[in-house]
Structure formats: structure tokens, C-alpha cells
Amino acid sequence: MAKRLSTGVPGLDDHLGGGLMPDSMTVVVGSSGIGKTQFGLQFLQAVNESGEPPGIIYDLTTRGDSQNHQVYAKRMFGRTFREENPERKFDHERFFALDEVWGDYLRVFTSRGRKVTRRDLDFEEWRDWQAELSRHLDATIAMFYHHFSRGVRRFIVDGIEPVEHKGESIQFELLEYVYHQIVRKDPEWVARDLFRQFYRLHAEEIGKNLYRKEDIGCLVLYTAPETLLDAMIERPLDEGDLLVGANTIIYLGKIREGAKFRRAMYISKHRGCVCPDEILLYEIDEHGLRIL
């Protein structure tokens, strides 16, 4: 069994049987401003002295506002992300060169403020979404494959917006592709999707850069329409809900204590370990989240 992945949140791993399970998806659910992005950054950096490189960010935000990854990462860890161009062309001849570098942050959609659900779009708008997605797919595959082949074993997906019809969301469509056709796929087949007709030319190099997909951990940050923790927990799941297939679900929300609201989290599902039944209070400081 692969080693568990630390969340990087002080006090939380003990409630998760040592950490999150690799080769699976963890979803952190919470409203805007509740601490999801800080949580995600702590997970990316929680590699300790293992020699594993810190993780990468795949940002599906379509709104105009920023998730503040750079600001938080600089303050919390002194880290600066290198943003990748979503329309960068894949160069098969240089891909394995030692000085070839791909960014560790990719914001895949360049459009701003657009609706993301097919039912809410007309034919032309949906076709524009699909065209943009197609243009950026090579850069998506290349960035993940590049970092996985160089030792990265964790990543976050941020910017997932609440929608009524999840099965028709362009964000969920792309997340499904990334998770099942890149992360959970054998690396040889990911390389075939990337190199295509040039695969045989680089078969030897590809064979030298294999990685264990079973060691990779995925953390999805999902914005909920609710603010209160109780409301998130009580919301029923539908068949196409992202949370149905997740290995671990962690809710972040607010609870009322007298005349005050406090931040709290609840682990509603964690396969492979007994979940704690209690609500866990946490606070956010300059280093991120910390269980009280």
C-alpha cells in the first residue's frame, strides 16, 4: 500500500489515519473565503524531507477574480509559482531535455466571467467553450506528464464553481478527463496521447521516465453555495455529483457559537479509515489552517 499523503494542516492528519490516500480523489468543500486555497497550498508543500518536489496547481477558474495562489504561497512558504501558457505548443523534440521547464501553475481557461453549464449556454457559446478546451488540452497533458515524470506526486484542482447541473458543466467535464485520462491512466498511455505519431521516436526516453500512478494524490477544491457547515452536510448528493466518487470529503464552513461564528470542518467520508464524528474547529493565520 502506498504511503499516506500528509495534508500539511497541523492536527488534521491524526483524524485521517495518518493522512490522505494516494491513487484517489479528495474533495474539500467550502464557501468563498473559508480557507480552501490555503488548505490546498499546505497539501502541495507537505512533502517534508522526502525529496519529493512540491505539488502543482490546475486552476479551472472562469470568474474574473483571482484565487490568490501567488499571494498566499509567497506569504506562507516563500514559494512563487511559474504560470504556464495554456496555449503553449508541445515540442516533442525538446520535451525530455534537462533544461526544458513547464510551469507549476496552469489556469486553463482564459475567458472571464462566463457561464460554465451547457444548459445555460446557446450553441455558439458552448462551441466556443469546446474550442478553447481543445486548444488547451495538449498543454494540460504535457504539464501533468512533465511533472509526474520528474517526481511530483500531488496536485490540486481549484476554481470548481457550484452549478445546478454538474453533468453539463465544462469544468466537471475537464476534471473528469484529467482525473481518468491522465492521473489514473498508465504513464505509457498518457505518453501515447501526448506524443501521438512521435511516440516510437521517444519510446526509450519514455521508458526511462515512468512513474507510479498509484502514488499520486489529487485534491479538488470545490466552492459550495452554502456558508454554514450544517447546510453543506445536510445537502443531498445527486447521481452526477463530484462527491459521490470521492475517496475523502472534507467540509469547511461556519458554525454559530452564541453571538459568534467560528470556522469548523467535518470529515464526512474517508475510505480506509474510521472518520471522526466530531466537528473540528480550526483557525487561519499567516501559515494557513491549524486545527484547534
C-alpha positions in Angstrom: 0.0 0.0 0.0 1.3 3.4 -0.9 2.3 5.8 1.9 -0.4 8.2 3.0 0.0 11.8 2.0 0.1 14.5 4.7 -2.5 17.3 4.4 0.0 19.8 5.8 -2.6 21.1 8.2 -1.3 20.8 11.8 -3.5 18.4 13.8 -5.6 17.1 10.8 -3.6 14.0 9.8 -4.3 12.4 13.1 -8.0 12.4 12.3 -7.4 10.9 8.9 -5.4 7.8 10.0 -2.1 9.5 9.1 -3.2 11.5 6.0 -4.9 11.2 2.7 -4.9 8.2 0.5 -2.9 8.4 -2.8 -4.4 7.0 -6.0 -7.7 8.6 -5.1 -9.5 11.9 -5.1 -10.1 14.1 -2.0 -12.7 16.9 -2.3 -12.6 19.9 0.1 -15.9 21.7 0.0 -16.5 25.2 1.3 -17.8 28.7 0.5 -15.5 31.5 -0.8 -13.1 32.8 1.8 -13.3 29.9 4.2 -9.7 28.7 3.6 -9.9 26.2 0.7 -7.0 27.7 -1.2 -4.7 27.8 1.9 -5.6 24.2 2.6 -4.7 23.2 -0.9 -1.3 25.0 -0.8 -0.5 23.4 2.5 -1.2 20.0 0.9 1.1 20.8 -2.0 4.0 21.8 0.3 3.6 18.9 2.7 6.5 16.8 1.2 8.8 17.3 4.3 12.2 15.8 3.7 11.1 13.0 1.3 12.9 14.6 -1.7 9.5 14.8 -3.5 9.0 18.1 -5.3 6.1 20.3 -4.1 2.9 19.8 -6.0 1.3 21.8 -8.8 -1.9 23.7 -9.4 -4.5 23.2 -12.1 -6.9 26.1 -12.0 -10.3 25.9 -13.6 -11.5 29.3 -12.6 -13.6 31.1 -15.1 -14.5 34.1 -13.0 -12.6 37.4 -13.2 -11.4 37.3 -9.6 -8.1 35.6 -8.6 -7.8 32.7 -6.1 -4.7 34.5 -4.7 -2.5 31.4 -5.0 0.6 33.5 -5.6 0.0 35.9 -2.6 -0.8 33.0 -0.2 2.1 30.8 -1.3 4.6 33.7 -1.0 3.4 34.6 2.4 3.0 31.0 3.7 6.0 29.3 2.2 8.1 31.8 0.3 7.1 30.0 -2.9 6.5 31.6 -6.3 4.5 29.6 -8.9 5.6 29.8 -12.5 2.4 30.2 -14.6 2.2 28.2 -17.8 0.6 29.4 -21.0 -2.4 27.3 -21.7 -1.8 27.6 -25.4 1.9 26.5 -25.2 2.8 24.2 -28.1 4.1 20.8 -27.3 7.6 20.3 -28.7 8.3 16.5 -28.8 12.0 17.0 -29.7 12.8 19.0 -26.5 10.3 17.6 -24.1 12.9 15.4 -22.2 15.7 17.9 -22.3 17.1 18.7 -18.8 16.6 22.4 -19.3 13.0 22.1 -20.6 10.7 23.5 -17.9 7.0 23.5 -17.7 5.2 25.8 -15.2 3.7 24.5 -12.0 0.5 26.6 -12.3 -1.9 26.3 -15.2 -5.0 28.4 -15.5 -6.6 26.6 -18.3 -9.5 28.9 -19.2 -8.5 32.4 -20.4 -12.1 33.6 -20.6 -13.5 35.6 -17.7 -16.9 35.7 -16.2 -18.6 33.2 -18.5 -21.2 30.6 -17.5 -19.9 27.1 -17.4 -23.1 24.9 -17.8 -24.3 23.7 -21.1 -27.9 24.2 -20.3 -27.3 27.9 -19.6 -25.4 28.5 -22.9 -26.5 28.8 -26.5 -25.0 26.7 -29.3 -22.3 29.2 -30.2 -21.2 29.8 -26.6 -20.9 26.0 -26.0 -19.0 25.6 -29.2 -16.6 28.4 -28.1 -16.0 26.6 -24.8 -15.3 23.3 -26.6 -12.9 25.0 -29.0 -11.0 26.6 -26.1 -10.9 23.3 -24.2 -9.5 21.5 -27.3 -6.8 24.1 -27.8 -5.6 23.8 -24.2 -5.7 20.0 -23.9 -2.2 19.4 -25.1 -0.7 21.9 -22.6 -2.8 20.2 -19.9 -1.5 16.7 -20.7 2.1 17.9 -21.2 2.2 19.8 -17.8 0.9 16.9 -15.8 3.1 14.3 -17.6 6.2 16.5 -17.3 5.8 17.0 -13.5 4.8 13.4 -12.8 7.8 12.1 -14.7 10.1 14.4 -12.6 8.8 13.2 -9.2 5.7 15.4 -8.4 3.1 13.2 -6.7 0.4 15.7 -5.6 -1.7 18.4 -7.3 -4.8 20.5 -6.6 -7.6 21.4 -8.8 -9.1 24.8 -7.9 -11.9 27.1 -9.1 -14.7 24.5 -9.3 -17.9 26.5 -9.2 -21.3 25.4 -7.8 -23.7 24.6 -10.6 -27.2 23.0 -10.7 -26.4 20.6 -13.5 -22.9 19.2 -12.8 -23.1 16.7 -15.6 -23.3 19.6 -18.1 -20.5 21.8 -16.6 -17.4 22.4 -18.8 -15.4 22.4 -15.6 -16.6 19.0 -14.4 -16.1 17.6 -18.0 -12.5 18.7 -17.9 -11.9 17.5 -14.4 -13.3 14.0 -15.3 -10.9 13.9 -18.3 -7.8 15.0 -16.2 -8.5 12.5 -13.4 -9.4 9.5 -15.5 -7.4 10.0 -18.7 -4.2 11.4 -17.2 -3.9 10.8 -13.5 -5.4 7.3 -13.3 -4.0 6.2 -16.7 -0.8 4.2 -17.1 2.0 6.6 -17.9 2.9 4.8 -21.2 -0.6 5.5 -22.5 -0.5 9.1 -21.3 2.7 9.5 -23.3 1.0 8.0 -26.3 -1.8 10.6 -26.0 0.8 13.3 -25.8 3.4 12.2 -28.4 1.0 10.6 -30.8 2.8 9.9 -34.1 6.2 10.7 -32.5 5.8 8.1 -29.7 8.1 5.5 -31.3 10.8 8.1 -31.7 10.9 8.7 -28.0 9.9 5.2 -26.7 13.3 4.7 -25.0 13.2 8.1 -23.1 9.5 7.5 -22.2 10.5 4.1 -20.7 13.2 5.8 -18.6 10.7 8.3 -17.2 7.9 6.0 -16.0 6.2 6.8 -12.7 3.8 5.1 -10.3 0.3 6.5 -10.8 -0.7 4.8 -7.6 1.4 7.3 -5.6 -0.4 10.4 -6.9 -2.8 12.3 -4.7 -5.5 14.6 -6.1 -7.1 17.4 -4.0 -10.1 19.2 -5.5 -11.2 22.5 -4.1 -15.0 22.9 -4.6 -16.9 26.1 -3.9 -20.2 25.5 -2.2 -23.2 27.9 -2.4 -23.8 27.3 1.4 -21.8 29.1 4.1 -22.9 27.2 7.2 -21.3 23.8 7.8 -24.6 22.2 8.8 -26.2 23.2 5.5 -23.3 21.6 3.5 -23.5 18.3 5.4 -27.3 18.1 5.0 -27.3 18.8 1.3 -28.3 15.5 -0.6 -26.0 14.3 -3.3 -27.3 13.6 -6.8 -26.0 10.9 -9.2 -23.7 13.1 -11.1 -22.2 14.9 -8.0 -18.5 15.1 -7.8 -18.6 14.0 -4.2 -20.2 10.6 -4.9 -17.0 9.2 -6.3 -14.5 10.9 -4.0 -12.5 8.8 -1.6 -12.4 11.6 1.0 -14.8 14.5 1.6 -13.9 17.4 3.9 -16.4 20.2 4.5 -15.2 23.7 5.6 -17.9 26.0 6.9 -19.0 28.2 9.8 -20.9 27.2 12.9 -22.6 29.5 15.4 -21.4 29.7 19.0 -23.7 32.2 20.8 -23.3 35.5 19.2 -20.2 34.5 17.1 -19.4 32.4 14.1 -16.4 30.1 14.1 -14.6 28.2 11.3 -15.1 24.4 11.5 -14.6 21.3 9.4 -16.2 17.9 9.2 -14.8 14.8 7.6 -17.9 13.1 6.1 -16.1 10.3 4.2 -12.7 8.8 4.3 -12.4 5.3 2.9 -9.8 3.2 4.5 -10.2 4.8 7.9 -12.8 5.4 10.6 -13.9 9.0 10.3 -14.2 11.1 13.5 -17.7 12.0 14.4 -16.9 15.4 15.9 -16.8 18.8 14.3 -13.2 20.1 14.2 -12.6 23.8 14.9 -9.8 25.5 13.0 -8.2 28.9 12.6 -6.3 30.6 9.8 -3.1 32.5 10.5 -0.1 33.6 8.3 0.9 29.9 8.0 -2.5 28.7 6.9 -5.1 26.4 8.6 -4.5 24.8 12.0 -6.8 22.5 14.0 -7.6 23.9 17.4 
